[in-house]
Amino acid sequence: MEELRRLMLEEEAQTTAEYALVIFGAALVAAGLLFFVGDGNVIKDFFANIFKKVTELLG
C-alpha cells in the first residue's frame, strides 16, 4: 500500500498524466476539425492556397 502511495505522489507520474491529457486534448481538437471540415475540399484548398502564397513569395 505504501508503494502505491509513493507512486501516486511522484512527480514523474504527474508529468506523464499531464502529457497524456495534452495529447488527448490535441486529438479532440483534430477530431473536431475533421468533423467540421467534413467531406468538402476545405483542407485541399487551404493547403493549395498556402503553397500558392509561398511560391509567390519565393518566386
Secondary structure, DSSP 4 states (H G I P E B T S, - for coil): -HHHHHHHH-HHHHHHHHHHHHHHHHHHHHHHHHHHHTTSSHHHHHHHHHHHHHHHHH-
